[in-house]
Amino acid sequence: MRRFVVILASLAAFHVCNARIITVDDDSPAYFNNIQAAIDYANDGDTIRVLNGTYTGDGNRDISFRGKAVTVRSLNGPENCIIDCQGSEAEPHRGFLFHNWEDSNSVLDGFTIRNGYDPVCGGGILCGSGSPTIQNCIITNNRARDDGGGILCSVGSPTIRNCIITRNVAEVWEGGGIRCHACTGAILDNCLITENSARFGGGIGSSRDNSPRLGDVIVTNCTFSANSALSGGAVYVRDGSEPSIVNCILWGDTALYGPEIALEGFLGPAAFLHVSFSDVQGGEADVYDYGYLYWEVGNIDADPCFAEPCNGDYHLKSQAGRWDANEGRWMKDEVTSPCIDAGDPMSPIMYEPFPNGGIINIGAYGGTAEASKSYFAKPPCETRVAGDVNGDCIVDYRDLTIALMHWLEER
């Protein structure tokens, strides 16, 4: 038996060591000139590296992972690697499909996916019975006639992180940015969801229909703004769905019923929603609630002080410093956002720059290297002090409290 285990371990190590990097470039010599051909050729564990360019035409749209555990990654990020689906009612096309029970080892990383159209659902990306990892992507200007203008997730449990989902449309029904249907354990993390529209759920629509309640999509550190709908401008929940919203900002969305949040369960099973440590415009009183709303601890209703929302900059203003992506530098504001250091004290601060208050920021940049800095009504420390956890230049009981909260926290 021991010998058999050693042989299996050796084979696994051999497979990992022989994982390949396969290059795609549509206008110069490379392994392949289209992404689908590269996926078809790849084996589990391989990485497909896509060089800069705008990719369109057959093989570079309607791309299926075919159930493979491969990573498809752009060389220089979504601004430099674009999938232009060129979809229309006459000729529907979307960007990517995950419909062969893919798991988290199927990774899509660093693409702009634009101009997709599907006559039913999932204008930009379709996750049907697939649970991939989608990260560092821009999903924009996609349309679906019914559901999921940007992304449709059905049955699977995808992880979508560090993505910008903007200006997508579900023309008739639900989920302008994202539609989640029976997505047990799906994760939406550090995403900016803006200027999407639908009849129900301009930003995100979540439902289970007759599926059993086994958990649902978990939305953490996301920012919803300027989305629009008839019901649920930012978030719409119906028919047995039970999502959770933590450390999020929902501000400046519009709808006739529930500008930020709407729950409707009167057409089917009851709708459930958990909200905590989030900044929701209008607060609990403004939620269109025909379900079960669990308005938990830490929620606020205060202007988040976005940097330049009209120009798509949703970083939080700070007198200690916020990141200006256009200038490529830190700059100081005259006000400080109430969303700084307002997240769940048990959430790890991850990559937030010092001083970070020892508590994660609310919104899409919380926990990232672009999180706005904490301000303590005095100039920041010139040098870091040992034991000063929150960065206020003093070692006191506040630092001890933060340290104790995370003392035995699992990672």
Buried (B, 14 or more C-beta within 10 A) or exposed (E): EEEEEEEEEEEEEEEEEEBBEBBBBBEEEBBBBBBBBBBEBBEEBBBBBBBBBBBBEEBBBBBBBBBBBBBBBBBEBBEBBBBBBBBEEEEBBBBBBBBBEBBEBBBBBBBBBBBBBBEBBBBBBBBBEBBBBBBBBBBBBBBBBBBBBBBBBBBBBBBBBBBBBBBBBBBEBBBBBBBBBBBBBBBBBBBBBBBBBBBBBBBBBBBBEEBEEEBBBBBBBBBBBBBBBBBBBBBBBBBBBBBBBBBBBBBBBBBEBBBBBBBBBEEBBBBBBBBBBBBBBBBEEBBBBBBBBEBBEBBBBBBBBBBEBEEBBBBBBBBBBBBBEEEEEBEBBEEBBBBBBBBBBEBEBBEBBBBBBBBBBBBBBBBBEBBBBBBBEEEBBEEEEEEBBBBBBBBEEBBEEBEEEBEEEEE
